[in-house]
Amino acid sequence: MSTGAPDFEALLREALTPVDPPAGLVQRLELTLVNLTELAHDELESWELSAMRDPRNWVRPVAAATVGVSAGTALVVLRVRRRHRARKQQSRNVLELAQRTLQDAADEARRILPHR
């Protein structure tokens, strides 16, 4: 006997069905993060220390540092997450997986940071 009420369970199941991201999303996201990191780095390099005496000049370098750190962190997380399955298969236990993940994150951060 049908009451005419919608089947909420079926509607929720349909609404919460996983959706695959577009094919090039990861590459576009990575390229955008790399560009943001490089632009922030260039902006910070162009500032002169003598101009920093006036607090009104601090907005752009602080914004550039914030964008650079955020984009760089997201880039490290994206790249480390992409290689998670391979590290998981190579690891014998959770501790070894954690060590490999931390090492991979440190290596990736070194690649992103400018060489000084």
MARBA-3410 file (N, C-alpha, C, O; in Angstrom, 1 decimal):
116
0.8,-1.2,0.0,0.0,0.0,0.0,0.9,1.2,0.0,1.7,1.4,0.9 ~ 0.7,2.1,-1.0,1.5,3.2,-1.2,0.8,4.5,-0.6,-0.4,4.7,-0.8 ~ 1.5,5.2,0.2,1.0,6.4,0.9,1.2,7.7,0.0,0.7,8.7,0.4 ~ 2.0,7.6,-1.0,2.3,8.7,-1.9,3.5,9.5,-1.3,3.9,10.5,-2.0 ~ 4.0,9.1,-0.2,5.1,9.8,0.4,6.4,9.4,-0.3,6.5,8.2,-0.7
7.3,10.3,-0.5,8.6,9.9,-1.2,9.4,9.0,-0.3,9.3,9.0,0.9 ~ 10.2,8.1,-0.9,11.0,7.2,-0.3,12.3,7.9,0.1,13.3,8.0,-0.7 ~ 12.4,8.5,1.3,13.5,9.3,1.7,14.8,8.5,1.7,15.9,9.1,1.4 ~ 14.8,7.3,2.1,16.0,6.5,2.1,16.6,6.3,0.7,17.8,6.4,0.5 ~ 15.7,6.1,-0.3,16.2,6.0,-1.7,16.7,7.3,-2.2,17.7,7.4,-2.9
16.0,8.4,-1.8,16.5,9.7,-2.2,17.8,10.1,-1.7,18.7,10.6,-2.3 ~ 18.0,9.7,-0.4,19.3,10.0,0.2,20.4,9.1,-0.4,21.5,9.6,-0.6 ~ 20.1,7.9,-0.7,21.1,7.0,-1.3,21.5,7.5,-2.7,22.7,7.5,-3.0 ~ 20.5,8.1,-3.4,20.8,8.6,-4.7,21.6,9.9,-4.6,22.5,10.2,-5.4 ~ 21.3,10.7,-3.6,22.0,12.0,-3.4,23.4,11.8,-3.0,24.3,12.7,-3.3
23.7,10.8,-2.2,25.0,10.6,-1.6,25.8,9.6,-2.4,26.8,9.1,-1.9 ~ 25.5,9.3,-3.6,26.3,8.4,-4.5,27.6,9.2,-4.8,27.5,10.3,-5.2 ~ 28.7,8.5,-4.6,30.0,9.1,-5.0,30.1,9.5,-6.4,29.6,8.8,-7.3 ~ 30.7,10.7,-6.7,30.9,11.2,-8.0,32.4,11.3,-8.3,33.1,11.8,-7.5 ~ 32.8,10.8,-9.4,34.2,10.8,-9.8,34.5,12.3,-10.3,33.7,12.8,-11.0
35.7,12.8,-9.8,36.0,14.1,-10.3,36.4,14.1,-11.8,36.7,13.0,-12.3 ~ 36.4,15.2,-12.4,36.8,15.3,-13.8,38.2,14.8,-14.0,39.0,14.9,-13.1 ~ 38.6,14.3,-15.2,39.9,13.6,-15.4,41.0,14.6,-15.1,42.0,14.1,-14.5 ~ 41.0,15.8,-15.5,42.2,16.7,-15.4,42.1,17.5,-14.1,42.9,18.5,-14.0 ~ 41.2,17.3,-13.2,41.1,18.1,-12.0,42.4,18.2,-11.2,42.8,19.2,-10.8
43.0,17.0,-11.0,44.2,17.0,-10.1,45.3,17.7,-10.8,46.0,18.5,-10.1 ~ 45.5,17.6,-12.1,46.6,18.3,-12.8,46.3,19.8,-12.8,47.2,20.6,-12.5 ~ 45.1,20.2,-13.0,44.8,21.6,-13.0,44.9,22.2,-11.6,45.5,23.3,-11.4 ~ 44.5,21.5,-10.5,44.7,21.9,-9.2,46.2,22.1,-8.8,46.6,23.0,-8.2 ~ 47.0,21.1,-9.2,48.4,21.1,-8.9,49.1,22.3,-9.6,49.9,23.0,-9.0
48.7,22.5,-10.9,49.3,23.6,-11.7,48.9,25.0,-11.0,49.7,25.9,-10.9 ~ 47.7,25.1,-10.6,47.2,26.3,-9.9,48.0,26.5,-8.6,48.4,27.7,-8.3 ~ 48.2,25.5,-7.8,48.9,25.6,-6.6,50.4,26.0,-6.8,51.0,26.8,-6.1 ~ 51.0,25.4,-7.8,52.4,25.7,-8.2,52.5,27.2,-8.6,53.4,27.9,-8.1 ~ 51.6,27.6,-9.4,51.6,29.0,-9.9,51.4,30.0,-8.7,52.1,31.0,-8.6
50.5,29.7,-7.8,50.3,30.5,-6.6,51.5,30.6,-5.7,51.9,31.6,-5.2 ~ 52.1,29.4,-5.5,53.4,29.4,-4.7,54.5,30.2,-5.4,55.2,30.9,-4.7 ~ 54.6,30.1,-6.7,55.7,30.8,-7.4,55.4,32.3,-7.4,56.3,33.1,-7.2 ~ 54.1,32.7,-7.6,53.8,34.1,-7.5,54.0,34.7,-6.2,54.5,35.8,-6.0 ~ 53.7,34.0,-5.1,53.9,34.5,-3.8,55.4,34.6,-3.5,55.8,35.6,-2.8
56.2,33.7,-3.9,57.6,33.7,-3.7,58.2,34.9,-4.5,59.1,35.6,-3.9 ~ 57.8,35.1,-5.7,58.3,36.3,-6.5,57.9,37.6,-5.8,58.7,38.6,-5.7 ~ 56.7,37.7,-5.3,56.2,38.9,-4.6,57.1,39.2,-3.4,57.5,40.3,-3.1 ~ 57.4,38.1,-2.6,58.2,38.3,-1.4,59.6,38.7,-1.7,60.2,39.5,-1.0 ~ 60.1,38.1,-2.8,61.5,38.4,-3.2,61.6,39.9,-3.7,62.7,40.5,-3.5
60.6,40.4,-4.2,60.7,41.8,-4.8,60.6,42.9,-3.7,60.9,44.0,-4.0 ~ 60.2,42.5,-2.5,60.1,43.5,-1.4,61.5,43.8,-0.8,62.3,42.9,-0.7 ~ 61.7,45.1,-0.5,63.0,45.5,0.1,62.8,45.6,1.6,61.7,46.1,2.0 ~ 63.8,45.3,2.3,63.7,45.3,3.8,63.5,46.7,4.3,62.8,46.9,5.3 ~ 64.0,47.7,3.6,63.9,49.1,4.1,62.5,49.6,4.0,62.0,50.4,4.8
61.7,49.0,3.1,60.3,49.4,3.0,59.4,48.8,4.1,58.3,49.2,4.3 ~ 59.9,47.9,4.8,59.2,47.2,5.8,59.1,48.0,7.1,58.5,47.6,8.1 ~ 59.8,49.1,7.2,59.8,49.9,8.4,58.4,50.5,8.7,58.0,50.7,9.8 ~ 57.7,50.8,7.6,56.4,51.4,7.7,55.3,50.3,7.8,55.2,49.5,6.8 ~ 54.6,50.2,8.8,53.6,49.1,8.9,52.5,49.1,7.8,51.9,48.0,7.5
52.3,50.2,7.2,51.4,50.2,6.1,51.8,49.4,4.9,51.0,49.0,4.0 ~ 53.1,49.1,4.8,53.7,48.3,3.7,53.6,46.8,4.0,54.1,46.0,3.2 ~ 53.1,46.4,5.2,53.2,45.0,5.6,52.1,44.2,4.9,52.1,42.9,5.0 ~ 51.0,44.8,4.4,49.9,44.0,3.9,50.2,43.1,2.8,49.9,41.9,2.8 ~ 50.9,43.6,1.8,51.2,42.7,0.6,52.2,41.6,1.0,51.9,40.5,0.6
53.2,41.8,1.7,54.1,40.7,2.1,53.4,39.7,3.0,53.6,38.5,2.8 ~ 52.5,40.1,3.9,51.8,39.2,4.7,50.8,38.4,3.9,50.7,37.2,4.1 ~ 50.1,39.0,3.0,49.2,38.3,2.1,50.0,37.3,1.2,49.5,36.2,1.0 ~ 51.1,37.7,0.7,51.9,36.8,-0.2,52.4,35.7,0.6,52.4,34.5,0.1 ~ 52.8,35.9,1.9,53.3,34.8,2.7,52.2,33.8,3.0,52.4,32.6,3.0
51.0,34.4,3.3,49.9,33.5,3.6,49.5,32.7,2.4,49.2,31.5,2.6 ~ 49.4,33.3,1.3,49.0,32.6,0.1,50.1,31.5,-0.3,49.8,30.4,-0.6 ~ 51.4,31.9,-0.1,52.5,31.0,-0.4,52.5,29.8,0.5,52.6,28.6,0.0 ~ 52.3,30.0,1.8,52.3,28.9,2.7,51.1,28.0,2.5,51.2,26.8,2.5 ~ 49.9,28.6,2.3,48.7,27.8,2.1,48.8,27.0,0.8,48.5,25.8,0.9
49.2,27.6,-0.3,49.3,26.9,-1.5,50.4,25.8,-1.5,50.2,24.7,-2.0 ~ 51.5,26.1,-0.8,52.6,25.1,-0.7,52.2,23.9,0.1,52.5,22.8,-0.2 ~ 51.5,24.2,1.2,51.0,23.1,2.1,50.0,22.2,1.4,50.1,21.0,1.4 ~ 49.1,22.9,0.6,48.1,22.1,-0.1,48.8,21.3,-1.2,48.4,20.2,-1.5 ~ 49.8,21.8,-1.8,50.6,21.1,-2.9,51.3,19.9,-2.3,51.2,18.8,-2.9
51.9,20.0,-1.1,52.5,18.9,-0.4,51.5,17.8,-0.1,51.7,16.7,-0.4 ~ 50.4,18.2,0.5,49.3,17.3,0.9,48.8,16.6,-0.4,48.6,15.3,-0.3 ~ 48.6,17.3,-1.5,48.0,16.7,-2.7,49.0,15.6,-3.2,48.6,14.5,-3.6 ~ 50.3,16.0,-3.3,51.3,15.0,-3.9,51.5,13.8,-2.9,51.7,12.7,-3.4 ~ 51.5,14.1,-1.6,51.8,13.0,-0.7,50.5,12.1,-0.7,50.7,10.8,-0.6
49.4,12.6,-0.8,48.1,11.8,-0.8,48.1,11.0,-2.1,47.6,9.8,-2.0 ~ 48.5,11.5,-3.2,48.5,10.8,-4.4,49.4,9.5,-4.3,49.0,8.5,-5.0 ~ 50.4,9.5,-3.6,51.3,8.4,-3.5,51.0,7.5,-2.3,51.8,6.6,-2.0 ~ 49.9,7.7,-1.6,49.6,7.0,-0.4,49.4,5.5,-0.6,49.9,4.7,0.2 ~ 48.8,5.1,-1.7,48.5,3.7,-1.9,49.8,2.9,-2.1,49.9,1.8,-1.6
50.8,3.5,-2.8,52.0,2.8,-3.0,52.8,2.6,-1.7,53.4,1.6,-1.4 ~ 52.8,3.7,-0.9,53.4,3.6,0.4,52.8,2.6,1.3,53.4,1.9,2.1 ~ 51.4,2.5,1.2,50.7,1.5,2.0,51.1,0.1,1.7,51.2,-0.8,2.5 ~ 51.2,-0.2,0.4,51.6,-1.5,-0.1,53.0,-1.9,0.3,53.3,-3.0,0.6 ~ 53.9,-0.9,0.4,55.3,-1.1,0.7,55.5,-1.3,2.2,56.5,-1.9,2.7
54.6,-0.8,3.0,54.8,-0.8,4.5,54.2,-2.1,5.1,53.3,-2.7,4.6 ~ 54.9,-2.5,6.1,54.5,-3.8,6.8,53.5,-3.5,8.0,52.8,-4.4,8.3 ~ 53.6,-2.3,8.5,52.7,-2.0,9.6,52.4,-0.5,9.6,52.9,0.3,8.8 ~ 51.5,0.0,10.5,51.1,1.4,10.6,52.2,2.3,10.9,52.3,3.4,10.3 ~ 53.1,1.9,11.8,54.2,2.8,12.2,55.1,3.0,10.9,55.6,4.1,10.7
55.4,2.0,10.2,56.3,2.1,9.0,55.6,3.0,8.0,56.2,3.8,7.3 ~ 54.2,2.8,7.8,53.5,3.7,6.9,53.6,5.2,7.3,53.7,6.0,6.5 ~ 53.4,5.4,8.6,53.5,6.8,9.1,54.9,7.4,8.9,55.1,8.5,8.5 ~ 56.0,6.6,9.1,57.3,7.0,8.8,57.5,7.3,7.4,58.1,8.4,7.0 ~ 57.1,6.5,6.5,57.2,6.7,5.0,56.4,7.9,4.6,56.9,8.7,3.8
55.3,8.1,5.2,54.4,9.3,4.8,55.1,10.6,5.3,55.2,11.5,4.5 ~ 55.6,10.6,6.5,56.3,11.8,7.0,57.6,12.1,6.1,57.9,13.2,5.8 ~ 58.3,11.0,5.8,59.5,11.2,5.0,59.1,11.7,3.6,59.8,12.6,3.0 ~ 58.1,11.2,3.0,57.6,11.7,1.7,57.2,13.2,1.8,57.5,13.9,0.9 ~ 56.5,13.5,2.9,56.1,14.9,3.0,57.3,15.9,3.2,57.3,16.9,2.6
58.3,15.4,3.9,59.5,16.2,4.1,60.2,16.4,2.8,60.7,17.5,2.4 ~ 60.3,15.3,2.0,61.0,15.4,0.7,60.3,16.3,-0.2,60.9,17.1,-1.0 ~ 58.9,16.2,-0.3,58.1,17.0,-1.1,58.3,18.5,-0.7,58.3,19.4,-1.6 ~ 58.3,18.8,0.6,58.4,20.2,1.0,59.8,20.7,0.6,59.9,21.9,0.2 ~ 60.8,19.9,0.7,62.1,20.4,0.2,62.2,20.7,-1.3,62.8,21.6,-1.7
61.4,19.9,-2.1,61.3,20.2,-3.5,60.6,21.5,-3.8,61.0,22.2,-4.7 ~ 59.6,21.8,-3.0,58.8,23.0,-3.2,59.5,24.3,-2.7,59.5,25.3,-3.4 ~ 60.2,24.2,-1.6,60.9,25.4,-1.0,62.0,25.8,-2.0,62.7,25.0,-2.6 ~ 62.1,27.1,-2.1,63.2,27.7,-2.9,64.6,27.3,-2.4,64.8,27.2,-1.1 ~ 65.5,27.0,-3.2,66.8,26.6,-2.8,67.6,27.9,-2.4,67.6,28.9,-3.1
68.2,27.8,-1.2,68.9,29.0,-0.7,70.3,28.6,-0.3,71.1,29.4,0.1
END
